[in-house]
Amino acid sequence: MSWFTQTLTSTLGKKMVMGITGLFLMLFLMVHCGVNALVFFPDDGEMFNKAAHFMGTNFFIRLGEVVLFLGLIWHVLQSVRVTLTNAKARPEGYAKFVNSSPWYSRSMGLLGTLILIFLIIHLAHFWVKSRITGLEEIEVDGVLMDSLYAKMVDTFSILWVVILYVLAMISLAYHLLHGFQSAFQTFGINHKKYTPLIQIAGIIYSILIPLLFAAMPIVMYLRGY
C-alpha cells in the first residue's frame, strides 16, 4: 500500500478529505445561492431564467457539475466512515461522559443524513426535470430556454414542500456551523489572531446562506397569493 493510500485511509486522511470536499461544497453553495437569489427580483423570473440557462449550457459549468457530484458522493462516504470509526473508538462508559461540545457537533451524522434525504428530493424537483425529463420552454431575447422559474413557482405553491425546504435549511445551518470551523481545524489553521475571524466568518456564512435559501420558497409561496 502506497503512502498516499495509507494517508487517505487514515483517520486524519479521511478528515482531510471531508474538509477539502466540504469546502468545495460550501463554495458551490455560495454560487448556487447567488444565482437562485435572482428569483427575488420582481421581473417574473427573467434574470433567473437567463442565469439558469447559462449555467445549464456552459461546458465548463456542466463539467464542474460532474466534479460536484463526485465531491458530494466522496464527502458522504468519508462522513459515514469517520462516523463509524469514531463510534467504534468510543469507550463503553462514553454515554455517561458529559460532553461539553455543542449538540450539533455531536449530531453531524444525523444532520448529514437529513440533508442527504433533502438533496434527493431537491434533485428530483429540479435537476431531474431540467436535465433529463425537460421543462416548459420560453423565449427570452430571441433565445429558447427552460423556464426553471415557472417550475419553482409550481413547486413552492405547495405548503408542505415549503416547510420541508425551510426545515432542511435549518439542518444545513447547524451542519455548516460545525463543518466550517472543523475543516480549518483539520488543516491545522489555528492561530490566536486568525481563528476568531474564521469562527465569525463561519457563523455568518452558516446563518446567511441557509437563511437566503429558506427565504426563496417562502417568498415564492407568498407571491402566489
N, CA, C and O of each residue as an XYZ file, in Angstrom:
900
protein
N       0.848     -1.204      0.000
C       0.000      0.000      0.000
C       0.879      1.248      0.000
O       1.762      1.371      0.849
N       0.659      2.169     -0.925
C       1.472      3.368     -1.040
C       1.201      4.332      0.106
O       0.190      4.231      0.801
N       2.139      5.282      0.289
C       1.971      6.266      1.361
C       0.731      7.120      1.120
O       0.072      7.554      2.066
N       0.413      7.363     -0.177
C      -0.760      8.175     -0.496
C      -2.039      7.468     -0.069
O      -2.936      8.083      0.508
N      -2.116      6.164     -0.358
C      -3.292      5.379      0.021
C      -3.402      5.272      1.528
O      -4.492      5.369      2.091
N      -2.255      5.069      2.184
C      -2.247      4.971      3.644
C      -2.717      6.283      4.275
O      -3.437      6.285      5.273
N      -2.296      7.398      3.673
C      -2.701      8.702      4.202
C      -4.201      8.904      4.066
O      -4.856      9.383      4.992
N      -4.748      8.536      2.901
C      -6.177      8.726      2.662
C      -7.043      7.836      3.542
O      -8.150      8.210      3.931
N      -6.517      6.642      3.853
C      -7.312      5.696      4.639
C      -7.123      5.883      6.143
O      -7.829      5.260      6.937
N      -6.178      6.735      6.539
C      -6.001      7.004      7.962
C      -7.119      7.909      8.458
O      -7.812      8.535      7.655
N      -7.299      7.984      9.772
C      -8.351      8.827     10.341
C      -8.157     10.289      9.947
O      -9.111     10.973      9.577
N      -6.896     10.765     10.032
C      -6.612     12.146      9.658
C      -6.852     12.364      8.171
O      -7.380     13.397      7.758
N      -6.458     11.378      7.375
C      -6.658     11.484      5.928
C      -8.122     11.576      5.564
O      -8.504     12.368      4.702
N      -8.953     10.762      6.224
C     -10.402     10.804      5.968
C     -10.971     12.167      6.328
O     -11.817     12.709      5.617
N     -10.489     12.722      7.459
C     -10.988     14.033      7.882
C     -10.533     15.130      6.918
O     -11.266     16.088      6.673
N      -9.311     14.984      6.369
C      -8.817     15.966      5.416
C      -9.635     15.930      4.129
O      -9.944     16.968      3.544
N      -9.982     14.712      3.698
C     -10.822     14.571      2.505
C     -12.182     15.205      2.753
O     -12.720     15.898      1.890
N     -12.735     14.964      3.940
C     -14.015     15.577      4.299
C     -13.901     17.099      4.301
O     -14.808     17.799      3.850
N     -12.771     17.608      4.816
C     -12.567     19.056      4.870
C     -12.464     19.665      3.487
O     -13.076     20.696      3.211
N     -11.683     19.025      2.605
C     -11.495     19.540      1.244
C     -12.811     19.510      0.468
O     -13.210     20.503     -0.141
N     -13.476     18.356      0.500
C     -14.746     18.246     -0.224
C     -15.806     19.148      0.405
O     -16.660     19.691     -0.296
N     -15.747     19.305      1.726
C     -16.701     20.177      2.408
C     -16.543     21.622      1.987
O     -17.532     22.305      1.718
N     -15.286     22.102      1.928
C     -15.035     23.481      1.498
C     -15.457     23.682      0.043
O     -15.973     24.739     -0.321
N     -15.233     22.660     -0.785
C     -15.653     22.730     -2.188
C     -17.171     22.851     -2.286
O     -17.690     23.640     -3.076
N     -17.876     22.063     -1.478
C     -19.342     22.111     -1.482
C     -19.851     23.440     -0.940
O     -20.879     23.939     -1.397
N     -19.140     24.024      0.035
C     -19.541     25.324      0.565
C     -19.355     26.420     -0.480
O     -20.146     27.360     -0.554
N     -18.300     26.290     -1.288
C     -18.098     27.240     -2.387
C     -19.241     27.122     -3.396
O     -19.747     28.126     -3.899
N     -19.636     25.887     -3.682
C     -20.761     25.671     -4.596
C     -22.042     26.298     -4.036
O     -22.814     26.902     -4.780
N     -22.265     26.157     -2.731
C     -23.465     26.717     -2.113
C     -23.525     28.230     -2.310
O     -24.601     28.785     -2.537
N     -22.377     28.896     -2.224
C     -22.336     30.345     -2.420
C     -22.761     30.710     -3.836
O     -23.561     31.624     -4.036
N     -22.216     29.985     -4.827
C     -22.553     30.256     -6.230
C     -24.026     29.944     -6.485
O     -24.738     30.729     -7.111
N     -24.470     28.792     -5.996
C     -25.852     28.353     -6.182
C     -26.822     29.346     -5.540
O     -27.868     29.662     -6.107
N     -26.463     29.828     -4.361
C     -27.301     30.793     -3.650
C     -27.356     32.111     -4.405
O     -28.416     32.729     -4.504
N     -26.211     32.549     -4.943
C     -26.164     33.797     -5.687
C     -27.051     33.765     -6.922
O     -27.748     34.735     -7.220
N     -27.022     32.641     -7.641
C     -27.856     32.500     -8.845
C     -29.332     32.434     -8.457
O     -30.166     33.118     -9.050
N     -29.648     31.615     -7.468
C     -31.042     31.447     -7.060
C     -31.640     32.715     -6.457
O     -32.852     32.922     -6.508
N     -30.782     33.561     -5.885
C     -31.271     34.801     -5.274
C     -31.869     35.749     -6.310
O     -32.541     36.716     -5.953
N     -31.626     35.473     -7.588
C     -32.206     36.306     -8.651
C     -33.729     36.181     -8.688
O     -34.406     37.017     -9.288
N     -34.272     35.137     -8.048
C     -35.737     34.993     -8.014
C     -36.383     36.112     -7.192
O     -37.588     36.339     -7.300
N     -35.596     36.810     -6.376
C     -36.139     37.897     -5.579
C     -36.476     39.124     -6.421
O     -37.265     39.973     -6.004
N     -35.862     39.217     -7.632
C     -36.139     40.369     -8.487
C     -37.557     40.261     -9.047
O     -37.954     39.193     -9.513
N     -38.322     41.349     -9.006
C     -39.710     41.324     -9.496
C     -39.800     41.450    -11.010
O     -40.408     42.390    -11.521
N     -39.188     40.493    -11.740
C     -39.195     40.549    -13.210
C     -39.764     39.276    -13.817
O     -39.461     38.927    -14.958
N     -40.613     38.571    -13.019
C     -41.219     37.311    -13.464
C     -40.177     36.258    -13.827
O     -40.412     35.411    -14.689
N     -39.031     36.317    -13.165
C     -38.022     35.276    -13.316
C     -37.132     35.394    -14.529
O     -36.409     34.450    -14.852
N     -37.162     36.543    -15.224
C     -36.368     36.676    -16.454
C     -34.870     36.560    -16.180
O     -34.180     35.792    -16.850
N     -34.361     37.313    -15.207
C     -32.930     37.254    -14.893
C     -32.537     35.866    -14.410
O     -31.478     35.351    -14.769
N     -33.390     35.266    -13.598
C     -33.094     33.928    -13.080
C     -33.047     32.902    -14.199
O     -32.147     32.062    -14.226
N     -34.007     32.953    -15.130
C     -34.027     32.000    -16.243
C     -32.788     32.156    -17.127
O     -32.235     31.167    -17.609
N     -32.356     33.401    -17.337
C     -31.150     33.639    -18.133
C     -29.925     33.030    -17.451
O     -29.108     32.366    -18.089
N     -29.815     33.269    -16.147
C     -28.673     32.735    -15.400
C     -28.710     31.206    -15.377
O     -27.677     30.556    -15.538
N     -29.907     30.631    -15.174
C     -30.047     29.181    -15.142
C     -29.722     28.575    -16.500
O     -29.131     27.498    -16.577
N     -30.107     29.267    -17.573
C     -29.805     28.791    -18.927
C     -28.303     28.789    -19.170
O     -27.762     27.845    -19.745
N     -27.628     29.854    -18.728
C     -26.169     29.923    -18.878
C     -25.488     28.806    -18.097
O     -24.577     28.149    -18.601
N     -25.939     28.595    -16.857
C     -25.342     27.555    -16.027
C     -25.580     26.164    -16.613
O     -24.748     25.268    -16.467
N     -26.714     25.994    -17.273
C     -27.068     24.680    -17.796
C     -26.489     24.375    -19.159
O     -26.494     23.218    -19.581
N     -25.982     25.394    -19.872
C     -25.466     25.176    -21.223
C     -23.963     25.407    -21.343
O     -23.367     25.051    -22.360
N     -23.347     25.989    -20.337
C     -21.902     26.234    -20.377
C     -21.144     24.940    -20.136
O     -21.404     24.247    -19.151
N     -20.214     24.603    -21.014
C     -19.485     23.335    -20.932
C     -18.708     23.204    -19.629
O     -18.755     22.159    -18.980
N     -18.000     24.248    -19.247
C     -17.155     24.181    -18.059
C     -17.985     24.048    -16.782
O     -17.584     23.375    -15.832
N     -19.147     24.701    -16.778
C     -20.022     24.584    -15.609
C     -20.625     23.189    -15.539
O     -20.762     22.624    -14.454
N     -20.986     22.630    -16.694
C     -21.517     21.265    -16.715
C     -20.454     20.270    -16.268
O     -20.755     19.295    -15.581
N     -19.201     20.524    -16.665
C     -18.098     19.681    -16.217
C     -17.922     19.804    -14.712
O     -17.687     18.813    -14.021
N     -18.040     21.047    -14.205
C     -17.959     21.267    -12.764
C     -19.079     20.571    -12.025
O     -18.925     20.187    -10.865
N     -20.200     20.409    -12.689
C     -21.342     19.715    -12.095
C     -20.997     18.251    -11.820
O     -21.381     17.691    -10.793
N     -20.270     17.648    -12.751
C     -19.827     16.258    -12.569
C     -18.874     16.167    -11.379
O     -18.989     15.272    -10.541
N     -17.925     17.114    -11.321
C     -16.972     17.156    -10.205
C     -17.720     17.357     -8.891
O     -17.364     16.778     -7.865
N     -18.757     18.183     -8.937
C     -19.559     18.446     -7.739
C     -20.218     17.171     -7.232
O     -20.180     16.888     -6.034
N     -20.819     16.404     -8.128
C     -21.469     15.161     -7.734
C     -20.453     14.178     -7.144
O     -20.720     13.519     -6.140
N     -19.286     14.093     -7.786
C     -18.241     13.209     -7.275
C     -17.776     13.653     -5.892
O     -17.568     12.831     -4.999
N     -17.616     14.972     -5.727
C     -17.216     15.514     -4.433
C     -18.255     15.255     -3.365
O     -17.917     14.947     -2.222
N     -19.520     15.380     -3.735
C     -20.609     15.132     -2.790
C     -20.634     13.677     -2.351
O     -20.766     13.378     -1.164
N     -20.506     12.770     -3.324
C     -20.503     11.334     -3.005
C     -19.326     10.986     -2.108
O     -19.474     10.247     -1.135
N     -18.153     11.524     -2.441
C     -16.950     11.250     -1.645
C     -17.108     11.800     -0.233
O     -16.724     11.155      0.742
N     -17.679     13.003     -0.135
C     -17.898     13.625      1.178
C     -18.829     12.766      2.029
O     -18.575     12.563      3.216
N     -19.893     12.269      1.433
C     -20.854     11.434      2.164
C     -20.195     10.128      2.613
O     -20.342      9.723      3.767
N     -19.472      9.472      1.707
C     -18.828      8.199      2.042
C     -17.806      8.368      3.159
O     -17.752      7.565      4.089
N     -16.998      9.420      3.060
C     -15.999      9.657      4.103
C     -16.659     10.019      5.422
O     -16.161      9.648      6.486
N     -17.773     10.739      5.368
C     -18.503     11.092      6.591
C     -19.001      9.841      7.297
O     -18.915      9.723      8.519
N     -19.523      8.911      6.506
C     -20.011      7.651      7.083
C     -18.869      6.871      7.713
O     -19.007      6.329      8.810
N     -17.739      6.818      7.015
C     -16.588      6.057      7.522
C     -16.048      6.669      8.806
O     -15.724      5.953      9.754
N     -15.950      8.008      8.835
C     -15.442      8.677     10.039
C     -16.404      8.486     11.207
O     -15.974      8.257     12.338
N     -17.710      8.579     10.935
C     -18.713      8.395     11.984
C     -18.637      6.998     12.570
O     -18.695      6.831     13.788
N     -18.506      5.982     11.709
C     -18.411      4.597     12.173
C     -17.115      4.362     12.943
O     -17.106      3.655     13.950
N     -16.019      4.957     12.467
C     -14.729      4.821     13.149
C     -14.777      5.435     14.531
O     -14.285      4.850     15.496
N     -15.375      6.627     14.627
C     -15.485      7.302     15.924
C     -16.371      6.526     16.883
O     -16.106      6.478     18.085
N     -17.428      5.916     16.347
C     -18.341      5.141     17.189
C     -17.644      3.916     17.776
O     -17.861      3.565     18.936
N     -16.803      3.265     16.964
C     -16.070      2.085     17.435
C     -15.009      2.456     18.467
O     -14.686      1.671     19.359
N     -14.472      3.681     18.327
C     -13.384      4.104     19.217
C     -13.868      4.602     20.566
O     -13.057      4.819     21.467
N     -15.174      4.789     20.726
C     -15.689      5.313     21.985
C     -15.613      4.254     23.081
O     -15.923      3.087     22.842
N     -15.203      4.658     24.275
C     -15.205      3.708     25.395
C     -16.620      3.360     25.804
O     -17.558      4.084     25.472
N     -16.786      2.250     26.529
C     -18.117      1.789     26.928
C     -18.822      2.796     27.825
O     -20.048      2.901     27.808
N     -18.063      3.517     28.590
C     -18.670      4.481     29.505
C     -18.899      5.839     28.889
O     -19.189      6.814     29.582
N     -18.763      5.892     27.556
C     -18.888      7.181     26.872
C     -20.245      7.832     27.114
O     -20.348      9.052     27.236
N     -21.275      7.010     27.181
C     -22.628      7.553     27.341
C     -22.785      8.294     28.664
O     -23.632      9.179     28.795
N     -21.965      7.925     29.639
C     -22.049      8.568     30.938
C     -21.182      9.826     31.016
O     -21.267     10.612     31.959
N     -20.346      9.984     29.989
C     -19.425     11.110     29.982
C     -20.155     12.370     29.528
O     -20.884     12.341     28.537
N     -19.966     13.464     30.238
C     -20.626     14.719     29.892
C     -19.782     15.445     28.857
O     -18.678     15.903     29.152
N     -20.308     15.545     27.646
C     -19.587     16.181     26.546
C     -19.996     17.645     26.471
O     -21.183     17.959     26.381
N     -19.015     18.537     26.506
C     -19.300     19.970     26.522
C     -19.440     20.560     25.122
O     -19.780     21.736     24.986
N     -19.187     19.775     24.083
C     -19.298     20.292     22.728
C     -20.763     20.515     22.365
O     -21.638     19.846     22.914
N     -21.051     21.458     21.437
C     -22.440     21.732     21.048
C     -23.126     20.478     20.533
O     -22.475     19.585     19.991
N     -24.448     20.414     20.703
C     -25.176     19.213     20.294
C     -25.055     18.951     18.801
O     -25.028     17.798     18.371
N     -24.981     20.039     17.990
C     -24.906     19.836     16.554
C     -23.561     19.252     16.127
O     -23.469     18.590     15.094
N     -22.513     19.498     16.926
C     -21.215     18.896     16.636
C     -21.253     17.388     16.869
O     -20.546     16.629     16.206
N     -22.092     16.962     17.826
C     -22.214     15.532     18.118
C     -23.284     14.872     17.257
O     -23.486     13.660     17.330
N     -23.969     15.673     16.441
C     -25.078     15.131     15.643
C     -24.850     15.317     14.149
O     -25.805     15.395     13.377
N     -23.585     15.388     13.743
C     -23.289     15.617     12.332
C     -23.803     14.480     11.458
O     -24.231     14.706     10.326
N     -23.759     13.260     11.983
C     -24.260     12.125     11.216
C     -25.745     12.257     10.934
O     -26.193     12.039      9.808
N     -26.509     12.614     11.959
C     -27.950     12.779     11.814
C     -28.280     13.952     10.893
O     -29.116     13.830      9.997
N     -27.615     15.094     11.120
C     -27.860     16.275     10.291
C     -27.495     15.996      8.839
O     -28.213     16.389      7.920
N     -26.365     15.310      8.643
C     -25.943     14.972      7.284
C     -26.937     14.056      6.595
O     -27.190     14.199      5.398
N     -27.501     13.117      7.339
C     -28.499     12.200      6.770
C     -29.753     12.956      6.347
O     -30.299     12.701      5.274
N     -30.212     13.887      7.187
C     -31.383     14.696      6.857
C     -31.138     15.542      5.606
O     -32.014     15.677      4.752
N     -29.941     16.103      5.515
C     -29.596     16.918      4.352
C     -29.522     16.065      3.095
O     -29.941     16.498      2.021
N     -28.981     14.838      3.227
C     -28.901     13.932      2.074
C     -30.293     13.569      1.560
O     -30.527     13.547      0.352
N     -31.210     13.284      2.477
C     -32.597     12.979      2.083
C     -33.208     14.176      1.357
O     -33.885     14.024      0.340
N     -32.955     15.372      1.900
C     -33.467     16.586      1.263
C     -32.876     16.761     -0.134
O     -33.588     17.130     -1.067
N     -31.576     16.498     -0.282
C     -30.926     16.667     -1.580
C     -31.552     15.763     -2.636
O     -31.727     16.168     -3.786
N     -31.885     14.543     -2.243
C     -32.530     13.615     -3.180
C     -33.866     14.188     -3.652
O     -34.186     14.143     -4.839
N     -34.645     14.730     -2.704
C     -35.934     15.340     -3.045
C     -35.720     16.581     -3.915
O     -36.443     16.796     -4.888
N     -34.722     17.394     -3.556
C     -34.434     18.618     -4.300
C     -34.011     18.308     -5.734
O     -34.452     18.974     -6.670
N     -33.166     17.308     -5.906
C     -32.735     16.912     -7.244
C     -33.911     16.393     -8.070
O     -34.005     16.653     -9.269
N     -34.802     15.658     -7.411
C     -35.997     15.158     -8.101
C     -36.897     16.306     -8.537
O     -37.514     16.248     -9.600
N     -36.970     17.347     -7.718
C     -37.817     18.500     -8.032
C     -37.287     19.315     -9.209
O     -38.058     19.744    -10.068
N     -35.964     19.528     -9.248
C     -35.423     20.480    -10.210
C     -34.388     19.890    -11.176
O     -34.531     20.030    -12.390
N     -33.344     19.229    -10.648
C     -32.260     18.771    -11.530
C     -32.746     17.738    -12.531
O     -32.433     17.833    -13.718
N     -33.503     16.757    -12.073
C     -34.020     15.717    -12.979
C     -34.923     16.331    -14.038
O     -34.871     15.958    -15.210
N     -35.756     17.282    -13.605
C     -36.683     17.928    -14.532
C     -35.939     18.757    -15.574
O     -36.281     18.712    -16.756
N     -34.927     19.511    -15.152
C     -34.230     20.404    -16.075
C     -33.199     19.685    -16.937
O     -32.937     20.107    -18.063
N     -32.609     18.607    -16.423
C     -31.543     17.931    -17.158
C     -32.015     16.692    -17.919
O     -31.405     16.310    -18.918
N     -33.092     16.064    -17.457
C     -33.483     14.777    -18.040
C     -34.864     14.821    -18.689
O     -34.986     14.629    -19.899
N     -35.892     15.069    -17.905
C     -37.259     14.987    -18.430
C     -37.679     16.228    -19.203
O     -38.567     16.157    -20.053
N     -37.049     17.368    -18.918
C     -37.372     18.587    -19.638
C     -38.416     19.443    -18.936
O     -39.227     18.947    -18.154
N     -38.377     20.754    -19.235
C     -39.298     21.717    -18.637
C     -40.009     22.511    -19.725
O     -39.667     22.428    -20.904
N     -40.998     23.275    -19.303
C     -41.670     24.186    -20.223
C     -40.658     25.190    -20.753
O     -39.887     25.768    -19.987
N     -40.661     25.398    -22.067
C     -39.695     26.307    -22.674
C     -40.336     27.674    -22.953
O     -41.518     27.776    -23.279
N     -39.513     28.716    -22.814
C     -39.948     30.075    -23.128
C     -38.866     30.737    -23.976
O     -37.735     30.258    -24.039
N     -39.218     31.826    -24.615
C     -38.257     32.574    -25.430
C     -37.924     33.883    -24.733
O     -38.810     34.680    -24.425
N     -36.629     34.096    -24.487
C     -36.160     35.315    -23.836
C     -35.082     35.940    -24.711
O     -34.036     35.334    -24.941
N     -35.333     37.138    -25.194
C     -34.391     37.849    -26.075
C     -34.003     37.000    -27.278
O     -32.844     36.981    -27.692
N     -34.978     36.304    -27.829
C     -34.735     35.502    -29.021
C     -34.093     34.148    -28.761
O     -33.785     33.417    -29.702
N     -33.888     33.806    -27.487
C     -33.259     32.529    -27.127
C     -34.295     31.630    -26.458
O     -34.982     32.051    -25.527
N     -34.404     30.397    -26.935
C     -35.329     29.444    -26.353
C     -34.661     28.767    -25.160
O     -33.567     28.219    -25.294
N     -35.303     28.799    -24.002
C     -34.708     28.234    -22.794
C     -35.781     27.651    -21.883
O     -36.960     27.990    -21.992
N     -35.345     26.757    -20.972
C     -36.265     26.187    -19.992
C     -36.714     27.255    -19.007
O     -35.926     28.115    -18.612
N     -37.973     27.198    -18.614
C     -38.478     28.130    -17.602
C     -38.372     27.471    -16.233
O     -39.347     26.944    -15.697
N     -37.167     27.513    -15.686
C     -36.955     26.942    -14.368
C     -37.709     27.735    -13.308
O     -38.109     27.197    -12.275
N     -37.897     29.025    -13.583
C     -38.648     29.867    -12.652
C     -40.090     29.377    -12.520
O     -40.634     29.331    -11.417
N     -40.701     29.015    -13.636
C     -42.075     28.502    -13.602
C     -42.145     27.212    -12.792
O     -43.118     26.964    -12.079
N     -41.101     26.397    -12.910
C     -41.058     25.156    -12.126
C     -40.952     25.468    -10.643
O     -41.575     24.793     -9.823
N     -40.168     26.486    -10.285
C     -40.047     26.879     -8.887
C     -41.377     27.399     -8.347
O     -41.777     27.078     -7.228
N     -42.054     28.211     -9.167
C     -43.355     28.741     -8.753
C     -44.324     27.594     -8.488
O     -45.056     27.609     -7.498
N     -44.326     26.604     -9.373
C     -45.223     25.459     -9.230
C     -44.862     24.628     -8.000
O     -45.740     24.226     -7.236
N     -43.565     24.373     -7.813
C     -43.113     23.540     -6.683
C     -43.399     24.202     -5.352
O     -43.858     23.549     -4.414
N     -43.129     25.508     -5.265
C     -43.277     26.206     -3.990
C     -44.675     26.797     -3.780
O     -44.878     27.664     -2.930
N     -45.620     26.311     -4.566
C     -47.014     26.667     -4.310
C     -47.652     25.677     -3.336
O     -48.799     25.843     -2.921
N     -46.878     24.639     -2.979
C     -47.346     23.589     -2.070
C     -46.748     23.848     -0.689
O     -45.526     23.873     -0.543
N     -47.584     24.039      0.313
C     -47.125     24.458      1.634
C     -46.176     23.457      2.275
O     -45.166     23.859      2.854
N     -46.477     22.148      2.185
C     -45.631     21.172      2.871
C     -44.237     21.123      2.258
O     -43.263     20.820      2.946
N     -44.142     21.425      0.955
C     -42.828     21.468      0.301
C     -42.026     22.651      0.841
O     -40.829     22.529      1.099
N     -42.685     23.787      1.009
C     -42.023     24.972      1.558
C     -41.517     24.696      2.969
O     -40.389     25.045      3.316
N     -42.366     24.064      3.779
C     -41.971     23.726      5.153
C     -40.791     22.765      5.155
O     -39.870     22.909      5.959
N     -40.815     21.779      4.250
C     -39.715     20.815      4.143
C     -38.404     21.516      3.828
O     -37.374     21.214      4.431
N     -38.438     22.457      2.882
C     -37.221     23.174      2.489
C     -36.695     24.031      3.636
O     -35.486     24.099      3.855
N     -37.584     24.675      4.357
C     -37.166     25.525      5.485
C     -36.521     24.678      6.577
O     -35.482     25.056      7.117
N     -37.125     23.537      6.908
C     -36.564     22.645      7.921
C     -35.205     22.107      7.474
O     -34.287     21.968      8.282
N     -35.086     21.806      6.181
C     -33.811     21.315      5.652
C     -32.724     22.376      5.777
O     -31.567     22.055      6.049
N     -33.095     23.644      5.576
C     -32.118     24.725      5.681
C     -31.682     24.952      7.128
O     -30.556     25.381      7.379
N     -32.568     24.667      8.072
C     -32.190     24.743      9.492
C     -31.145     23.664      9.781
O     -30.153     23.921     10.462
N     -31.371     22.460      9.261
C     -30.398     21.373      9.425
C     -29.074     21.739      8.771
O     -28.005     21.468      9.318
N     -29.155     22.365      7.581
C     -27.935     22.770      6.877
C     -27.156     23.799      7.684
O     -25.927     23.745      7.741
N     -27.864     24.738      8.309
C     -27.199     25.779      9.096
C     -26.390     25.175     10.233
O     -25.238     25.551     10.449
N     -26.991     24.241     10.958
C     -26.263     23.595     12.053
C     -25.112     22.743     11.531
O     -24.052     22.679     12.154
N     -25.317     22.093     10.395
C     -24.263     21.270      9.796
C     -23.069     22.140      9.412
O     -21.917     21.754      9.611
N     -23.357     23.320      8.858
C     -22.295     24.227      8.439
C     -21.585     24.859      9.631
O     -20.382     25.112      9.570
N     -22.313     25.116     10.708
C     -21.704     25.714     11.902
C     -20.528     24.877     12.395
O     -19.490     25.408     12.792
N     -20.711     23.567     12.362
C     -19.620     22.682     12.789
C     -18.633     22.456     11.654
O     -17.422     22.512     11.868
N     -19.138     22.199     10.444
C     -18.286     21.827      9.325
C     -17.311     22.910      8.906
O     -16.172     22.605      8.552
N     -17.731     24.171      8.939
C     -16.875     25.277      8.509
C     -15.621     25.354      9.369
O     -14.503     25.364      8.853
N     -15.815     25.409     10.678
C     -14.674     25.530     11.589
C     -13.873     24.238     11.654
O     -12.649     24.272     11.781
N     -14.557     23.092     11.566
C     -13.881     21.807     11.636
C     -12.912     21.625     10.475
O     -11.834     21.056     10.644
N     -13.302     22.114      9.285
C     -12.449     21.979      8.111
C     -11.125     22.713      8.315
O     -10.062     22.171      8.013
N     -11.183     23.935      8.822
C      -9.964     24.708      9.037
C      -9.112     24.100     10.152
O      -7.884     24.140     10.085
N      -9.755     23.541     11.168
C      -9.002     22.886     12.240
C      -8.276     21.650     11.723
O      -7.151     21.365     12.131
N      -8.924     20.923     10.826
C      -8.303     19.733     10.242
C      -7.038     20.092      9.474
O      -6.069     19.334      9.478
N      -7.048     21.257      8.813
C      -5.878     21.697      8.047
C      -4.821     22.348      8.934
O      -3.801     22.827      8.437
N      -5.063     22.368     10.250
C      -4.086     22.906     11.184
C      -4.058     24.417     11.246
O      -3.108     25.000     11.768
N      -5.095     25.065     10.717
C      -5.153     26.530     10.753
C      -5.730     26.945     12.097
O      -6.946     27.043     12.266
N      -4.846     27.184     13.037
C      -5.261     27.519     14.400
C      -4.311     28.565     14.966
O      -3.206     28.243     15.402
N      -4.742     29.796     14.955
C      -3.903     30.909     15.392
C      -4.762     31.870     16.193
O      -5.914     32.129     15.844
N      -4.191     32.403     17.278
C      -4.965     33.275     18.154
C      -5.459     34.534     17.446
O      -6.431     35.153     17.878
N      -4.786     34.912     16.353
C      -5.182     36.099     15.610
C      -6.240     35.784     14.555
O      -7.184     36.551     14.365
N      -6.076     34.641     13.864
C      -6.953     34.329     12.728
C      -8.130     33.433     13.091
O      -9.182     33.518     12.457
N      -7.975     32.579     14.095
C      -9.046     31.643     14.450
C     -10.357     32.352     14.810
O     -11.415     31.924     14.348
N     -10.326     33.425     15.619
C     -11.583     34.136     15.909
C     -12.255     34.688     14.654
O     -13.482     34.688     14.557
N     -11.456     35.160     13.688
C     -12.012     35.672     12.436
C     -12.668     34.551     11.635
O     -13.730     34.733     11.041
N     -12.012     33.382     11.629
C     -12.570     32.220     10.932
C     -13.880     31.801     11.581
O     -14.836     31.449     10.891
N     -13.923     31.838     12.908
C     -15.133     31.470     13.625
C     -16.277     32.419     13.310
O     -17.411     31.989     13.098
N     -15.971     33.722     13.279
C     -17.002     34.724     12.958
C     -17.493     34.540     11.524
O     -18.693     34.578     11.256
N     -16.530     34.337     10.593
C     -16.898     34.128      9.190
C     -17.755     32.876      9.040
O     -18.697     32.841      8.248
N     -17.404     31.834      9.827
C     -18.170     30.591      9.775
C     -19.602     30.775     10.257
O     -20.536     30.226      9.674
N     -19.767     31.546     11.317
C     -21.111     31.797     11.859
C     -21.948     32.598     10.863
O     -23.110     32.278     10.614
N     -21.332     33.655     10.292
C     -22.048     34.485      9.314
C     -22.463     33.649      8.100
O     -23.608     33.703      7.651
N     -21.507     32.879      7.584
C     -21.791     32.036      6.408
C     -22.872     31.009      6.724
O     -23.799     30.815      5.937
N     -22.753     30.354      7.869
C     -23.670     29.270      8.242
C     -25.085     29.745      8.486
O     -26.031     28.962      8.399
N     -25.236     31.023      8.791
C     -26.576     31.588      9.000
C     -27.110     32.223      7.720
O     -28.267     32.016      7.354
N     -26.261     33.000      7.038
C     -26.707     33.780      5.886
C     -27.126     32.901      4.701
O     -28.193     33.109      4.123
N     -26.296     31.926      4.341
C     -26.592     31.090      3.172
C     -27.878     30.282      3.367
O     -28.755     30.346      2.505
N     -28.031     29.523      4.462
C     -29.296     28.809      4.661
C     -30.498     29.745      4.778
O     -31.598     29.405      4.344
N     -30.284     30.936      5.371
C     -31.379     31.894      5.517
C     -31.891     32.357      4.146
O     -33.098     32.449      3.922
N     -30.969     32.642      3.249
C     -31.354     33.056      1.899
C     -32.069     31.924      1.170
O     -33.080     32.142      0.503
N     -31.529     30.711      1.306
C     -32.164     29.558      0.663
C     -33.572     29.331      1.214
O     -34.495     29.016      0.463
N     -33.730     29.492      2.516
C     -35.045     29.291      3.143
C     -36.028     30.381      2.737
O     -37.230     30.136      2.629
N     -35.508     31.596      2.513
C     -36.384     32.715      2.153
C     -36.974     32.550      0.757
O     -38.065     33.051      0.481
N     -36.259     31.849     -0.127
C     -36.721     31.712     -1.516
C     -38.070     31.009     -1.619
O     -38.988     31.570     -2.218
N     -38.237     29.798     -1.060
C     -39.556     29.156     -1.161
C     -40.649     29.926     -0.426
O     -41.804     29.935     -0.853
N     -40.278     30.577      0.693
C     -41.273     31.351      1.437
C     -41.783     32.527      0.594
O     -42.990     32.752      0.503
N     -40.859     33.274     -0.021
C     -41.228     34.427     -0.848
C     -42.063     33.974     -2.038
O     -43.065     34.610     -2.365
N     -41.671     32.898     -2.682
C     -42.398     32.426     -3.860
C     -43.776     31.886     -3.487
O     -44.729     32.017     -4.255
N     -43.875     31.288     -2.322
C     -45.193     30.808     -1.854
C     -46.115     32.005     -1.591
O     -47.286     31.990     -1.971
N     -45.578     33.035     -0.942
C     -46.382     34.225     -0.624
C     -46.761     34.994     -1.876
O     -47.805     35.646     -1.907
N     -45.926     34.930     -2.913
C     -46.237     35.616     -4.168
C     -47.454     35.006     -4.842
O     -48.111     35.647     -5.662
N     -47.747     33.758     -4.489
C     -48.873     33.079     -5.110
C     -50.210     33.586     -4.614
O     -51.256     33.246     -5.167
N     -50.175     34.410     -3.556
C     -51.423     34.956     -3.002
C     -51.671     36.366     -3.506
O     -52.673     36.983     -3.145
